[in-house]
Amino acid sequence: MSNGTGQNTWTERTGCRIQVQVNRQPRRSKAKRVGYRKAGMQNRGKMKNKDNKRKWMWWFLGVVLALQLYFVRELLAAFAIFAIGFAAIAFVVMSLYMLQKVWETGVQRVADSHNPVVDMARRGVNAVEDLARRPLRRPGSAAAR
């Protein structure tokens, strides 16, 4: 029909066809129609497709969220690096401590054993200690000049 009465219209929001009834009023003068347009009566009931303020708000929130995630990721990476570094230092210190304790225990066991080789080494160490205790000059000898 010429006035669109009974026209089927596809709505994008709901995705279904609805029947629209248009009640046309008698034609008005152009001045009155322009006045209605200026007052926003023509777009009454329609939703804006673009809302720039909301768009910028969502962009700002998205950027803030991305920055927060970036900072959290950086902090976690720094924590992981420091944790690995401190674990490596602790591993080296504990390894040296255990190596020293194992060496001490091994030397103690060898010293307590009565193996002939160990006895011979013990006698050699005692002989060297006796030589070290003796004075280099004999008593009553003249001092070196």
DRENDOLO-936322 format. One record per residue: x, y, z of N, C-alpha, C in turn; residue number from 0. Coordinates in pm, 1 decimal. Atoms other than C-alpha are relative to their C-alpha. Example, Ala and Ser with C-alpha at 12.3 -4.5 7.8 and 13.67 -1.06 7.14 Angstrom:
% residues 2
@nX: 89.0	nY: -119.0	nZ: 0.0	caX: 1230.0	caY: -450.0	caZ: 780.0	cX: 90.0	cY: 120.0	cZ: 0.0	pos: 0
@nX: -82.0	nY: -119.0	nZ: -6.0	caX: 1367.0	caY: -106.0	caZ: 714.0	cX: -77.0	cY: 109.0	cZ: 73.0	pos: 1
//
This chain:
% residues 145
@nX: 82.5	nY: -117.4	nZ: 0.0	caX: 0.0	caY: 0.0	caZ: 0.0	cX: 86.9	cY: 123.7	cZ: 0.0	pos: 0
@nX: -77.9	nY: -121.8	nZ: 13.3	caX: 107.2	caY: 353.3	caZ: -45.4	cX: 43.1	cY: 55.9	cZ: 134.1	pos: 1
@nX: -36.9	nY: -58.2	nZ: -128.6	caX: 107.2	caY: 450.4	caZ: 321.1	cX: 74.7	cY: -98.3	cZ: 90.0	pos: 2
@nX: -77.0	nY: 97.3	nZ: -75.8	caX: 282.6	caY: 131.1	caZ: 446.1	cX: -79.1	cY: -72.2	cZ: 105.5	pos: 3
@nX: 81.4	nY: 67.7	nZ: -99.2	caX: -9.7	caY: 1.8	caZ: 649.3	cX: 6.4	cY: -150.2	cZ: -23.7	pos: 4
@nX: -7.4	nY: 144.4	nZ: 12.4	caX: 27.6	caY: -367.0	caZ: 719.0	cX: 132.2	cY: -48.3	cZ: -55.7	pos: 5
@nX: -129.5	nY: 37.5	nZ: 57.3	caX: 385.3	caY: -367.3	caZ: 598.4	cX: 75.9	cY: -87.9	cZ: 100.2	pos: 6
@nX: -83.4	nY: 85.4	nZ: -84.9	caX: 602.6	caY: -650.3	caZ: 735.1	cX: 139.3	cY: 61.0	cZ: 9.1	pos: 7
@nX: -130.8	nY: -60.9	nZ: -21.2	caX: 922.9	caY: -515.8	caZ: 884.2	cX: 88.9	cY: -97.7	cZ: 76.6	pos: 8
@nX: -98.7	nY: 87.1	nZ: -64.9	caX: 1230.6	caY: -713.4	caZ: 981.0	cX: 72.6	cY: 80.8	cZ: 106.2	pos: 9
@nX: -72.6	nY: -70.2	nZ: -105.2	caX: 1372.5	caY: -610.8	caZ: 1317.4	cX: 132.2	cY: -69.5	cZ: 21.8	pos: 10
@nX: -133.5	nY: 57.8	nZ: -18.2	caX: 1743.2	caY: -660.1	caZ: 1360.7	cX: 22.7	cY: -44.7	cZ: 142.4	pos: 11
@nX: -24.0	nY: 31.0	nZ: -141.0	caX: 1727.4	caY: -671.8	caZ: 1738.0	cX: -53.5	cY: -137.3	cZ: 37.6	pos: 12
@nX: 59.2	nY: 128.3	nZ: -38.4	caX: 1487.6	caY: -965.7	caZ: 1777.2	cX: 15.8	cY: -105.1	cZ: -107.3	pos: 13
@nX: -18.8	nY: 95.2	nZ: 107.2	caX: 1548.1	caY: -1124.6	caZ: 1441.4	cX: -129.8	cY: -61.2	cZ: -50.1	pos: 14
@nX: 126.3	nY: 53.9	nZ: 47.9	caX: 1180.0	caY: -1175.1	caZ: 1360.0	cX: -78.2	cY: 110.4	cZ: -70.1	pos: 15
@nX: 82.9	nY: -95.7	nZ: 73.3	caX: 920.0	caY: -1012.1	caZ: 1141.7	cX: -117.2	cY: 43.4	cZ: 88.5	pos: 16
@nX: 116.5	nY: -51.5	nZ: -71.8	caX: 659.9	caY: -790.6	caZ: 1298.1	cX: -82.4	cY: 81.5	cZ: -98.2	pos: 17
@nX: 86.8	nY: -79.2	nZ: 86.3	caX: 366.1	caY: -618.1	caZ: 1141.5	cX: -13.2	cY: 138.0	cZ: 61.8	pos: 18
@nX: 1.0	nY: -136.9	nZ: -47.8	caX: 376.8	caY: -244.2	caZ: 1170.3	cX: -124.0	cY: 69.0	cZ: -54.1	pos: 19
@nX: 117.8	nY: -78.5	nZ: 39.3	caX: 61.6	caY: -35.6	caZ: 1164.2	cX: 41.8	cY: 146.5	cZ: 5.5	pos: 20
@nX: -35.3	nY: -140.9	nZ: 4.7	caX: 123.1	caY: 320.9	caZ: 1057.5	cX: -129.4	cY: 79.9	cZ: -4.6	pos: 21
@nX: 117.1	nY: -88.6	nZ: -2.2	caX: -140.7	caY: 571.6	caZ: 1152.9	cX: 44.4	cY: 134.6	cZ: -52.3	pos: 22
@nX: -40.3	nY: -126.1	nZ: 60.1	caX: -93.1	caY: 859.9	caZ: 918.3	cX: -102.0	cY: 107.4	cZ: 32.2	pos: 23
@nX: 86.4	nY: -115.3	nZ: -20.8	caX: -228.2	caY: 1195.0	caZ: 1007.6	cX: -2.5	cY: 81.3	cZ: -128.8	pos: 24
@nX: 4.2	nY: -80.8	nZ: 122.4	caX: -329.3	caY: 1442.9	caZ: 745.1	cX: 128.4	cY: 79.0	cZ: -16.0	pos: 25
@nX: -124.9	nY: -69.7	nZ: 29.2	caX: -38.7	caY: 1615.9	caZ: 576.0	cX: -1.5	cY: 140.1	cZ: 59.4	pos: 26
@nX: -13.1	nY: -133.2	nZ: -58.2	caX: 84.3	caY: 1923.9	caZ: 747.8	cX: 89.5	cY: 82.9	cZ: -87.9	pos: 27
@nX: -85.7	nY: -87.4	nZ: 79.7	caX: 267.5	caY: 2215.6	caZ: 613.6	cX: 145.6	cY: -35.5	cZ: 27.0	pos: 28
@nX: -141.5	nY: 31.4	nZ: -11.1	caX: 640.6	caY: 2188.8	caZ: 559.4	cX: 60.4	cY: 64.8	cZ: 124.4	pos: 29
@nX: -53.7	nY: -69.3	nZ: -117.1	caX: 710.3	caY: 2439.0	caZ: 835.5	cX: -28.4	cY: -78.5	cZ: 126.9	pos: 30
@nX: 31.9	nY: 78.6	nZ: -119.1	caX: 528.7	caY: 2228.6	caZ: 1090.7	cX: 79.8	cY: -129.9	cZ: 3.3	pos: 31
@nX: -77.7	nY: 124.3	nZ: 3.2	caX: 705.1	caY: 1910.9	caZ: 973.6	cX: 143.7	cY: 27.1	cZ: 39.4	pos: 32
@nX: -137.4	nY: -34.6	nZ: -36.2	caX: 1045.4	caY: 2079.6	caZ: 1002.2	cX: 8.1	cY: 25.6	cZ: 149.2	pos: 33
@nX: 1.8	nY: -25.5	nZ: -144.1	caX: 951.1	caY: 2193.7	caZ: 1353.1	cX: 1.9	cY: -129.7	cZ: 78.9	pos: 34
@nX: -1.7	nY: 129.3	nZ: -69.5	caX: 881.5	caY: 1834.4	caZ: 1455.4	cX: 137.6	cY: -66.0	cZ: -9.7	pos: 35
@nX: -132.9	nY: 59.9	nZ: 15.1	caX: 1215.2	caY: 1723.0	caZ: 1316.7	cX: 99.2	cY: 65.1	cZ: 94.2	pos: 36
@nX: -92.6	nY: -69.2	nZ: -88.6	caX: 1397.5	caY: 1988.8	caZ: 1510.8	cX: -21.7	cY: -42.4	cZ: 143.9	pos: 37
@nX: 28.4	nY: 38.3	nZ: -138.0	caX: 1224.1	caY: 1880.7	caZ: 1828.9	cX: 37.0	cY: -145.4	cZ: 26.7	pos: 38
@nX: -39.1	nY: 138.2	nZ: -19.9	caX: 1337.9	caY: 1521.9	caZ: 1773.3	cX: -115.1	cY: -96.1	cZ: -1.0	pos: 39
@nX: 116.6	nY: 88.2	nZ: 0.8	caX: 990.6	caY: 1381.3	caZ: 1725.4	cX: 14.0	cY: -109.7	cZ: -105.2	pos: 40
@nX: -14.3	nY: 99.3	nZ: 104.9	caX: 1094.1	caY: 1199.9	caZ: 1410.7	cX: 78.8	cY: -120.5	cZ: 49.9	pos: 41
@nX: -85.4	nY: 107.6	nZ: -49.8	caX: 1361.0	caY: 993.4	caZ: 1590.9	cX: -46.7	cY: -53.8	cZ: 134.6	pos: 42
@nX: 48.1	nY: 42.8	nZ: -130.3	caX: 1150.4	caY: 939.3	caZ: 1899.6	cX: -24.9	cY: -150.7	cZ: -1.8	pos: 43
@nX: 17.6	nY: 143.4	nZ: -7.8	caX: 1162.3	caY: 574.0	caZ: 2003.1	cX: 110.6	cY: -77.7	cZ: -69.5	pos: 44
@nX: -111.1	nY: 68.0	nZ: 64.7	caX: 1467.4	caY: 495.3	caZ: 1791.9	cX: 123.3	cY: 11.1	cZ: 88.5	pos: 45
@nX: -121.4	nY: 1.7	nZ: -79.7	caX: 1795.0	caY: 403.8	caZ: 1951.3	cX: 116.3	cY: 46.5	cZ: -85.6	pos: 46
@nX: -116.3	nY: -44.2	nZ: 75.0	caX: 2121.1	caY: 565.4	caZ: 1848.7	cX: 87.4	cY: -119.5	cZ: -32.3	pos: 47
@nX: -91.7	nY: 107.1	nZ: 37.4	caX: 2350.1	caY: 335.7	caZ: 1657.2	cX: 138.7	cY: 25.4	cZ: 55.0	pos: 48
@nX: -133.2	nY: -32.8	nZ: -49.7	caX: 2660.9	caY: 519.7	caZ: 1771.6	cX: -13.9	cY: 85.4	cZ: 124.6	pos: 49
@nX: -4.2	nY: -77.9	nZ: -122.9	caX: 2714.0	caY: 638.8	caZ: 2123.5	cX: 147.2	cY: 21.2	cZ: 31.3	pos: 50
@nX: -144.1	nY: -22.8	nZ: -7.9	caX: 3058.2	caY: 796.9	caZ: 2120.4	cX: 51.8	cY: 1.1	cZ: 142.6	pos: 51
@nX: -47.8	nY: -5.6	nZ: -138.1	caX: 3080.4	caY: 855.0	caZ: 2495.0	cX: 17.5	cY: -139.6	cZ: 56.7	pos: 52
@nX: -12.5	nY: 137.7	nZ: -49.0	caX: 3015.1	caY: 492.0	caZ: 2575.5	cX: 113.7	cY: -72.3	cZ: -68.4	pos: 53
@nX: -107.7	nY: 63.7	nZ: 73.7	caX: 3251.3	caY: 382.0	caZ: 2304.6	cX: 135.0	cY: 35.8	cZ: 60.3	pos: 54
@nX: -127.0	nY: -42.3	nZ: -60.4	caX: 3533.8	caY: 588.7	caZ: 2453.7	cX: 15.7	cY: -53.7	cZ: 141.4	pos: 55
@nX: -7.7	nY: 55.6	nZ: -134.7	caX: 3446.1	caY: 470.3	caZ: 2803.8	cX: 47.0	cY: -145.3	cZ: -5.3	pos: 56
@nX: -40.2	nY: 140.3	nZ: 10.7	caX: 3476.6	caY: 107.1	caZ: 2695.8	cX: 143.6	cY: -13.3	cZ: -47.7	pos: 57
@nX: -140.0	nY: 2.1	nZ: 43.0	caX: 3802.4	caY: 177.8	caZ: 2514.2	cX: 91.6	cY: 31.5	cZ: 117.9	pos: 58
@nX: -82.0	nY: -36.6	nZ: -116.2	caX: 3939.9	caY: 347.6	caZ: 2826.9	cX: 7.4	cY: -115.6	cZ: 99.6	pos: 59
@nX: -1.3	nY: 113.0	nZ: -93.3	caX: 3833.4	caY: 57.7	caZ: 3049.9	cX: 79.5	cY: -117.3	cZ: -55.5	pos: 60
@nX: -78.4	nY: 107.5	nZ: 61.3	caX: 3981.9	caY: -192.1	caZ: 2805.1	cX: 149.1	cY: 25.5	cZ: 8.9	pos: 61
@nX: -141.9	nY: -33.9	nZ: -9.3	caX: 4313.3	caY: -7.2	caZ: 2799.6	cX: 48.6	cY: -12.8	cZ: 143.7	pos: 62
@nX: -38.4	nY: 11.9	nZ: -141.2	caX: 4320.8	caY: 15.0	caZ: 3180.3	cX: 12.6	cY: -146.5	cZ: 40.0	pos: 63
@nX: -6.4	nY: 142.6	nZ: -31.2	caX: 4245.8	caY: -355.8	caZ: 3208.8	cX: 122.1	cY: -64.8	cZ: -63.4	pos: 64
@nX: -117.8	nY: 56.0	nZ: 67.7	caX: 4513.5	caY: -442.2	caZ: 2952.7	cX: 127.9	cY: 42.3	cZ: 70.1	pos: 65
@nX: -118.6	nY: -45.5	nZ: -72.4	caX: 4766.7	caY: -228.1	caZ: 3137.8	cX: 14.8	cY: -72.9	cZ: 132.8	pos: 66
@nX: -6.7	nY: 72.3	nZ: -127.3	caX: 4676.5	caY: -393.3	caZ: 3466.5	cX: 48.2	cY: -141.9	cZ: -22.4	pos: 67
@nX: -45.0	nY: 135.8	nZ: 28.9	caX: 4718.5	caY: -735.7	caZ: 3314.3	cX: 146.9	cY: -0.6	cZ: -37.0	pos: 68
@nX: -140.7	nY: -8.8	nZ: 37.0	caX: 5051.9	caY: -626.3	caZ: 3166.4	cX: 86.8	cY: 16.9	cZ: 123.7	pos: 69
@nX: -78.5	nY: -21.0	nZ: -121.3	caX: 5176.0	caY: -498.4	caZ: 3504.4	cX: 0.7	cY: -124.8	cZ: 86.6	pos: 70
@nX: 5.7	nY: 123.2	nZ: -79.5	caX: 5058.2	caY: -813.6	caZ: 3681.2	cX: 91.6	cY: -104.5	cZ: -61.8	pos: 71
@nX: -86.0	nY: 97.3	nZ: 67.1	caX: 5233.8	caY: -1023.5	caZ: 3419.4	cX: 146.8	cY: 32.6	cZ: 23.9	pos: 72
@nX: -137.7	nY: -41.2	nZ: -26.2	caX: 5554.2	caY: -821.5	caZ: 3463.8	cX: 40.7	cY: -31.0	cZ: 143.5	pos: 73
@nX: -32.0	nY: 29.8	nZ: -140.1	caX: 5537.5	caY: -855.5	caZ: 3842.9	cX: 18.2	cY: -149.0	cZ: 22.0	pos: 74
@nX: -14.7	nY: 145.5	nZ: -13.2	caX: 5485.4	caY: -1230.0	caZ: 3817.7	cX: 129.3	cY: -48.7	cZ: -64.4	pos: 75
@nX: -125.2	nY: 38.9	nZ: 64.4	caX: 5777.1	caY: -1259.7	caZ: 3576.5	cX: 119.8	cY: 37.7	cZ: 87.1	pos: 76
@nX: -109.0	nY: -41.8	nZ: -88.6	caX: 6003.1	caY: -1060.8	caZ: 3811.2	cX: 6.5	cY: -90.3	cZ: 122.4	pos: 77
@nX: 2.4	nY: 90.3	nZ: -115.2	caX: 5891.9	caY: -1275.9	caZ: 4105.1	cX: 58.4	cY: -135.6	cZ: -37.0	pos: 78
@nX: -52.1	nY: 129.7	nZ: 43.5	caX: 5968.2	caY: -1592.9	caZ: 3908.5	cX: 151.8	cY: 5.1	cZ: -18.0	pos: 79
@nX: -144.6	nY: -12.8	nZ: 19.4	caX: 6314.8	caY: -1465.8	caZ: 3812.2	cX: 71.9	cY: 5.2	cZ: 134.0	pos: 80
@nX: -64.2	nY: -7.7	nZ: -131.4	caX: 6399.6	caY: -1373.0	caZ: 4171.3	cX: -10.2	cY: -132.8	cZ: 74.6	pos: 81
@nX: 14.8	nY: 129.4	nZ: -67.5	caX: 6262.0	caY: -1702.7	caZ: 4302.7	cX: 98.9	cY: -101.6	cZ: -55.5	pos: 82
@nX: -96.3	nY: 92.7	nZ: 60.6	caX: 6473.7	caY: -1899.6	caZ: 4055.0	cX: 142.1	cY: 36.5	cZ: 42.2	pos: 83
@nX: -133.5	nY: -43.9	nZ: -41.9	caX: 6779.6	caY: -1689.4	caZ: 4142.9	cX: 30.6	cY: -37.4	cZ: 145.0	pos: 84
@nX: -22.4	nY: 35.3	nZ: -139.7	caX: 6736.9	caY: -1737.1	caZ: 4517.3	cX: 6.5	cY: -151.3	cZ: 19.1	pos: 85
@nX: -6.9	nY: 146.2	nZ: -8.1	caX: 6672.4	caY: -2108.5	caZ: 4469.2	cX: 135.6	cY: -49.9	cZ: -47.0	pos: 86
@nX: -132.6	nY: 40.0	nZ: 48.8	caX: 6996.1	caY: -2137.6	caZ: 4269.1	cX: 107.6	cY: 29.7	cZ: 104.6	pos: 87
@nX: -98.5	nY: -34.4	nZ: -104.5	caX: 7194.3	caY: -1955.9	caZ: 4540.4	cX: -13.4	cY: -96.1	cZ: 118.2	pos: 88
@nX: 21.1	nY: 94.1	nZ: -111.0	caX: 7038.0	caY: -2176.3	caZ: 4811.7	cX: 51.9	cY: -138.7	cZ: -36.4	pos: 89
@nX: -49.5	nY: 130.4	nZ: 43.8	caX: 7121.0	caY: -2486.4	caZ: 4606.0	cX: 152.4	cY: -6.1	cZ: 7.2	pos: 90
@nX: -147.0	nY: -2.9	nZ: -4.8	caX: 7487.9	caY: -2382.6	caZ: 4575.2	cX: 48.5	cY: -3.5	cZ: 145.1	pos: 91
@nX: -41.8	nY: -3.2	nZ: -141.2	caX: 7515.9	caY: -2303.4	caZ: 4948.3	cX: -22.6	cY: -136.2	cZ: 66.1	pos: 92
@nX: 27.4	nY: 131.3	nZ: -59.3	caX: 7351.0	caY: -2631.5	caZ: 5051.2	cX: 92.6	cY: -107.6	cZ: -56.9	pos: 93
@nX: -92.7	nY: 97.7	nZ: 59.2	caX: 7568.6	caY: -2825.9	caZ: 4807.6	cX: 137.6	cY: 11.4	cZ: 63.8	pos: 94
@nX: -131.0	nY: -17.7	nZ: -64.7	caX: 7886.1	caY: -2673.7	caZ: 4955.3	cX: -2.8	cY: -49.5	cZ: 144.4	pos: 95
@nX: 12.2	nY: 46.3	nZ: -138.5	caX: 7763.7	caY: -2743.3	caZ: 5309.3	cX: 1.2	cY: -152.8	cZ: 6.6	pos: 96
@nX: 4.3	nY: 147.0	nZ: -1.2	caX: 7681.3	caY: -3105.6	caZ: 5229.2	cX: 134.4	cY: -59.6	cZ: -42.3	pos: 97
@nX: -131.7	nY: 47.5	nZ: 42.7	caX: 8014.1	caY: -3150.7	caZ: 5048.5	cX: 100.0	cY: 8.3	cZ: 115.0	pos: 98
@nX: -90.4	nY: -15.1	nZ: -114.7	caX: 8200.7	caY: -3018.4	caZ: 5354.2	cX: -28.7	cY: -104.9	cZ: 107.5	pos: 99
@nX: 35.7	nY: 98.7	nZ: -102.3	caX: 8006.6	caY: -3247.2	caZ: 5591.7	cX: 39.9	cY: -141.8	cZ: -43.2	pos: 100
@nX: -39.1	nY: 132.6	nZ: 49.8	caX: 8064.7	caY: -3553.3	caZ: 5372.0	cX: 152.1	cY: -16.2	cZ: 7.0	pos: 101
@nX: -145.9	nY: 5.7	nZ: -8.2	caX: 8437.2	caY: -3470.8	caZ: 5349.6	cX: 46.1	cY: -17.0	cZ: 144.7	pos: 102
@nX: -35.5	nY: 10.7	nZ: -142.5	caX: 8456.7	caY: -3425.3	caZ: 5727.9	cX: -24.7	cY: -140.4	cZ: 52.6	pos: 103
@nX: 31.9	nY: 136.0	nZ: -43.9	caX: 8285.3	caY: -3759.0	caZ: 5788.4	cX: 96.6	cY: -100.8	cZ: -60.0	pos: 104
@nX: -94.6	nY: 91.1	nZ: 65.5	caX: 8510.9	caY: -3934.6	caZ: 5538.0	cX: 137.5	cY: 5.5	cZ: 63.6	pos: 105
@nX: -131.6	nY: -15.1	nZ: -63.6	caX: 8829.1	caY: -3795.3	caZ: 5693.3	cX: -2.4	cY: -60.1	cZ: 140.1	pos: 106
@nX: 11.6	nY: 55.9	nZ: -134.9	caX: 8708.0	caY: -3892.5	caZ: 6042.1	cX: 2.5	cY: -152.6	cZ: -4.2	pos: 107
@nX: 1.4	nY: 147.1	nZ: 11.3	caX: 8638.8	caY: -4250.7	caZ: 5932.3	cX: 137.3	cY: -54.3	cZ: -37.7	pos: 108
@nX: -134.2	nY: 46.1	nZ: 39.9	caX: 8978.2	caY: -4283.1	caZ: 5764.3	cX: 95.8	cY: 13.8	cZ: 117.7	pos: 109
@nX: -89.5	nY: -19.5	nZ: -114.4	caX: 9152.7	caY: -4143.5	caZ: 6072.2	cX: -25.3	cY: -104.4	cZ: 108.0	pos: 110
@nX: 31.6	nY: 98.6	nZ: -102.6	caX: 8972.1	caY: -4392.1	caZ: 6299.2	cX: 33.1	cY: -143.3	cZ: -42.7	pos: 111
@nX: -26.0	nY: 137.1	nZ: 45.9	caX: 9049.9	caY: -4694.5	caZ: 6082.8	cX: 144.3	cY: -41.3	cZ: 33.2	pos: 112
@nX: -133.0	nY: 52.7	nZ: -31.2	caX: 9355.2	caY: -4919.7	caZ: 6153.2	cX: 58.4	cY: -69.6	cZ: -121.6	pos: 113
@nX: -55.9	nY: 51.3	nZ: 123.6	caX: 9446.8	caY: -4983.4	caZ: 5794.5	cX: 151.7	cY: 26.0	cZ: 1.2	pos: 114
@nX: -146.1	nY: -20.5	nZ: -1.8	caX: 9826.9	caY: -5031.9	caZ: 5748.1	cX: 43.2	cY: 123.3	cZ: -79.6	pos: 115
@nX: -37.5	nY: -118.2	nZ: 79.0	caX: 9839.2	caY: -4758.7	caZ: 5483.5	cX: -26.3	cY: 126.6	cZ: 80.9	pos: 116
@nX: 34.0	nY: -116.6	nZ: -81.6	caX: 9667.4	caY: -4515.1	caZ: 5716.8	cX: 98.5	cY: 11.9	cZ: 115.5	pos: 117
@nX: -98.1	nY: -4.6	nZ: -109.6	caX: 9903.4	caY: -4611.8	caZ: 6001.3	cX: 133.9	cY: 54.4	cZ: -49.5	pos: 118
@nX: -126.1	nY: -49.4	nZ: 55.4	caX: 10204.2	caY: -4550.1	caZ: 5777.7	cX: -9.8	cY: 151.1	cZ: -28.1	pos: 119
@nX: 17.2	nY: -143.1	nZ: 25.2	caX: 10064.2	caY: -4210.3	caZ: 5673.2	cX: -0.2	cY: 76.8	cZ: 131.4	pos: 120
@nX: 3.3	nY: -65.2	nZ: -130.7	caX: 10000.5	caY: -4126.3	caZ: 6038.9	cX: 141.5	cY: 14.3	cZ: 56.1	pos: 121
@nX: -139.2	nY: -9.3	nZ: -47.3	caX: 10361.8	caY: -4210.0	caZ: 6126.9	cX: 77.3	cY: 106.6	cZ: -76.8	pos: 122
@nX: -68.0	nY: -103.0	nZ: 79.9	caX: 10481.1	caY: -3989.0	caZ: 5839.2	cX: -39.4	cY: 139.6	cZ: 45.1	pos: 123
@nX: 46.4	nY: -131.0	nZ: -46.4	caX: 10267.6	caY: -3696.6	caZ: 5959.0	cX: 61.8	cY: 32.4	cZ: 135.2	pos: 124
@nX: -61.5	nY: -23.5	nZ: -131.9	caX: 10399.4	caY: -3741.4	caZ: 6315.8	cX: 147.4	cY: 35.1	cZ: -13.9	pos: 125
@nX: -142.5	nY: -29.6	nZ: 20.5	caX: 10759.8	caY: -3742.0	caZ: 6189.4	cX: 17.4	cY: 143.3	cZ: -50.3	pos: 126
@nX: -9.8	nY: -136.6	nZ: 51.3	caX: 10705.4	caY: -3418.9	caZ: 5997.7	cX: -31.5	cY: 100.2	cZ: 111.2	pos: 127
@nX: 30.2	nY: -89.7	nZ: -112.1	caX: 10547.6	caY: -3261.2	caZ: 6306.8	cX: 118.1	cY: 8.4	cZ: 96.1	pos: 128
@nX: -117.0	nY: -2.6	nZ: -88.6	caX: 10852.3	caY: -3360.6	caZ: 6516.1	cX: 110.4	cY: 86.5	cZ: -59.8	pos: 129
@nX: -102.3	nY: -83.1	nZ: 64.4	caX: 11084.3	caY: -3201.9	caZ: 6261.0	cX: -36.7	cY: 147.3	cZ: 8.2	pos: 130
@nX: 42.0	nY: -139.1	nZ: -4.8	caX: 10881.8	caY: -2885.1	caZ: 6266.2	cX: 15.9	cY: 58.8	cZ: 139.6	pos: 131
@nX: -13.7	nY: -49.7	nZ: -138.1	caX: 10904.4	caY: -2860.9	caZ: 6645.8	cX: 146.3	cY: 26.7	cZ: 36.8	pos: 132
@nX: -142.0	nY: -18.2	nZ: -33.7	caX: 11284.0	caY: -2883.4	caZ: 6653.1	cX: 48.9	cY: 135.4	cZ: -47.2	pos: 133
@nX: -58.6	nY: -126.3	nZ: 44.6	caX: 11481.1	caY: -2561.0	caZ: 6639.6	cX: 96.4	cY: -25.3	cZ: -115.8	pos: 134
@nX: -90.5	nY: 15.3	nZ: 114.8	caX: 11682.1	caY: -2503.0	caZ: 6323.0	cX: 146.2	cY: 6.4	cZ: 42.3	pos: 135
@nX: -137.5	nY: -8.6	nZ: -49.7	caX: 11998.6	caY: -2414.3	caZ: 6521.2	cX: 14.5	cY: -89.7	cZ: 121.5	pos: 136
@nX: -28.6	nY: 79.2	nZ: -120.1	caX: 12160.4	caY: -2636.7	caZ: 6774.1	cX: 28.0	cY: 95.1	cZ: 115.4	pos: 137
@nX: -28.2	nY: -86.0	nZ: -115.2	caX: 12184.2	caY: -2501.0	caZ: 7123.5	cX: 149.3	cY: 29.3	cZ: 14.5	pos: 138
@nX: -138.2	nY: -41.1	nZ: -19.5	caX: 12508.5	caY: -2306.8	caZ: 7178.0	cX: 72.5	cY: 33.1	cZ: -126.9	pos: 139
@nX: -67.6	nY: -33.6	nZ: 126.1	caX: 12587.5	caY: -2251.8	caZ: 6812.8	cX: -7.7	cY: 150.8	cZ: -21.2	pos: 140
@nX: -5.3	nY: -142.6	nZ: 25.8	caX: 12675.9	caY: -1909.2	caZ: 6683.6	cX: -114.1	cY: 41.2	cZ: -94.5	pos: 141
@nX: 107.6	nY: -49.5	nZ: 84.0	caX: 12408.7	caY: -1696.6	caZ: 6522.8	cX: 51.0	cY: 31.5	cZ: -139.5	pos: 142
@nX: -40.2	nY: -28.7	nZ: 138.8	caX: 12421.1	caY: -1649.5	caZ: 6151.0	cX: 14.5	cY: 151.6	cZ: -17.3	pos: 143
@nX: -25.1	nY: -141.3	nZ: 23.6	caX: 12570.9	caY: -1322.9	caZ: 6035.6	cX: -24.0	cY: 40.2	cZ: -139.9	pos: 144
//
